[in-house]
Amino acid sequence: MKKVQAPYKSGIYIGEPMEEKGDKTLIKVLAVSKHPNQGDLHHPKSTDVPLFHERKALAENEKVWVPTALAQEYEGEVPDYKASLREALDRLEEKLKNEQNEYGEKALKNIETLKQDYHL
């Protein structure tokens, strides 16, 4: 069956297209390519916001509508969901450790909480 890679909010996911409606495609999440960024999506990397959001990745088999134009065919082996989640979170954590600023510190606190929530 065809697989796609598509962005949702600030994350990127590998999934299976389930249905198309107009310019949207419903995908079932199979793996995480890029973990969502932490904080306020409207003020990226800013800590001076009313609420610094903890952003979780979409769950395995969760279904989400994405713009069809952004759902690109995915070639290759689809990784295990849990392994892909750990890898994506590790990449984000490494990037944040290199930030060495207030945003990085706040986001790293969220990452620690997410690791516990995800049982990683």
Backbone hydrogen bonds, N-H to C=O, Kabsch-Sander energy under -0.5 kcal/mol:
donor,donor_aa,acceptor,acceptor_aa,energy
4,V,15,G,-2.9
5,Q,72,Q,-3.0
6,A,13,Y,-2.7
8,Y,11,G,-2.6
11,G,8,Y,-2.4
12,I,34,K,-2.1
13,Y,6,A,-2.9
14,I,31,A,-2.3
15,G,4,V,-3.1
16,E,28,K,-2.2
18,M,26,L,-3.9
19,E,26,L,-1.1
21,K,24,K,-2.6
24,K,21,K,-1.9
25,T,66,V,-3.1
26,L,19,E,-3.2
27,I,25,T,-0.6
27,I,64,V,-2.7
28,K,16,E,-2.3
29,V,27,I,-0.6
29,V,62,E,-2.9
30,L,14,I,-3.1
31,A,14,I,-1.9
33,S,12,I,-2.7
33,S,31,A,-0.5
34,K,12,I,-2.1
39,G,53,H,-2.9
41,L,39,G,-0.5
43,H,40,D,-1.0
46,S,43,H,-1.8
49,V,47,T,-1.7
53,H,51,L,-1.1
55,R,53,H,-0.7
56,K,54,E,-0.6
61,N,29,V,-3.1
62,E,59,A,-1.9
64,V,27,I,-2.2
66,V,25,T,-2.6
68,T,23,D,-2.5
70,L,67,P,-1.6
71,A,67,P,-0.7
71,A,68,T,-1.0
72,Q,5,Q,-2.3
72,Q,70,L,-1.1
74,Y,3,K,-2.8
75,E,73,E,-0.6
84,S,80,D,-2.6
85,L,81,Y,-2.6
86,R,82,K,-2.4
87,E,83,A,-2.4
88,A,84,S,-2.5
89,L,85,L,-2.5
90,D,86,R,-2.5
91,R,87,E,-2.3
92,L,88,A,-2.0
93,E,89,L,-2.6
94,E,90,D,-2.5
95,K,91,R,-2.2
96,L,92,L,-2.4
97,K,93,E,-2.2
98,N,94,E,-1.3
99,E,95,K,-0.6
99,E,96,L,-0.9
100,Q,96,L,-0.9
105,E,101,N,-2.2
106,K,102,E,-2.4
107,A,103,Y,-2.8
108,L,104,G,-2.3
109,K,105,E,-1.5
110,N,106,K,-1.6
111,I,107,A,-2.1
112,E,108,L,-2.0
113,T,109,K,-1.7
114,L,110,N,-2.7
115,K,111,I,-2.5
116,Q,112,E,-1.4
117,D,113,T,-2.5
118,Y,114,L,-3.0
119,H,115,K,-0.6
119,H,116,Q,-0.8
120,L,115,K,-2.7
